[in-house]
């Protein structure tokens, strides 16, 4: 059976939620992509022939080949559910169905289509603040707590915009954390979520508006940001720029979800990648908008901004982690900036390698599902989809570029968009 758990989204898709220079924009986008879907369309006619359902939307639909859509409203159940789009015209799209449903479809209400979400849930919510959780039965259910609201009276609408983020084991309500959390300072237990002291508001952050300099230096202006999100029902990777007009060269690289743990019965293998930035007006100057340190998951063994809820012993506080893969030069690797020639001479090919998670204490904890390390140097343009990768028969990969070192350079990361990841 075709797997539909893996999906990818970007700001250029028709009807996609936009992230701009306003508090709450990031949470609004995540609501659509993780929970609700987007680009809802009424279907005028839904018919069946030779194993394919064809939906007609006379005003146009803008769905893409290979996009996963959610169909609802048909009396004949075979038409309903999530499906991968196989063919499109300006006013129709087709997908495979099982059985031989009556044609055309009938409905007691209406027929509709939309871009299908990843299928997570909101456990708790308030204005611009959410606690997201995987619904998968094998997930430990640890929460992404994210606060994309204005950071108190001392912060203004023209300052940098960011969401405070962290992993929490459980919550009693949107303001009450229960159990383990990461990051966490026992001497300042609420430091990541409140203004614990002057000129500071948390330290693990996802930015969507920031200039170079300190956080009060500026917000880089109005306009929609470039973003890409790829994930499954237990883990997602997020790329988002800080300013309108930036493409891949301004993207921050973040993630949240469950890794593929090497420890049987692991209940704390939830990972987070963020900007690790404790701000005050007198420190942590950044010379360009983008990842403050570590550049997300592009630098092997770098642990900045990356936390696992607890280490492999399942007790104590969080542990930091870094990614690692095949080492080709006995030093730090940068994904998509490698020293292997492209194409590889022996087989004239692109090579993609598994990505492993290494705790700061040295132990290998597991693998990053869906993410593949690229040891060649930016072989394709941003968001190219490739197939026929060596050793990956039948799988397609989305190659996403992201910021590395400055706006004029870049790294590149590969994601399996065929699935399943586990």
C-alpha angles and dihedrals in degrees: 000000000000113000115231100174094100117073137160131206138182139186093255095062114110111268093006116153113254128227112213140157099298136099110259097027094111094051091047090055092048091050090058098042099040102033120011111026122219146233094059112195134181112235115224097194134005117192139171133220134153096351096313132104115210121201119201121205106174094197091054132260112213094213114151133230109265093019115131113237132188115226119197140171105046119132088215103075095208090073095053128084138044119327138170113242109242102181137006142194126179091273105021141050130187135210136175121260133183123239126011108286120190114272127255100029119242128214139194091206119008140308117245143173133195139163104278118240126227090259103242124142138232108235096181133002147177133161109321091343127099143170107211123193138183114248094205113124092227095052117100086227098234112166136240104220110198128178114190095166131118107286101234136288095303092061123076137207090249094057126091115295120225142150119232106229136189144151116252128185095217144335137216090204137339091285101040122074119201123197129347124002137182129243096029138162110195091205091054103027098176097039096114092054108036141040095268093174139357118302094009135100114168127310110231106074145167109210129207102165124035140129126206113283130038124343092261091050093089147297100245094246138269131312138083120303127227112247140169127189126186125174152116133239093289108032137027137185120212130199117186134164126222099224142036111260096033116116125180092326092069100041123126113211118223138160144184135186147060122329121209098263126212089208115089112235094010110176098176104048094116113129135201131192118194143140106286098214126148101188132211130152092252103049147041100043113184117202097207136022111264141068108354096209137356095014094242113275099339098095117070117234093004109136101186112132095356121118138171115206092239134349125255092281088067092226136093129025131321126299128215121235145187137201125250138178139164108336112224101172106027091248142075113318127214113208110241092011097080132142098237112110119247119252095029107240099224096057104007091239151123115256123208122186133200116262118228131200116230120189117227088248089063102256119129105235101182146286135303104243115229097004118111127191118234116211093182125083113263095302097180140031121266117296095005111160114219134183137180090061113170110270093004104091114180095011129115125207133207111215110208123190121213139178119285124177097328141000092268095057134054150183127221132218130193124221127190106235096178099069166172097152096193 
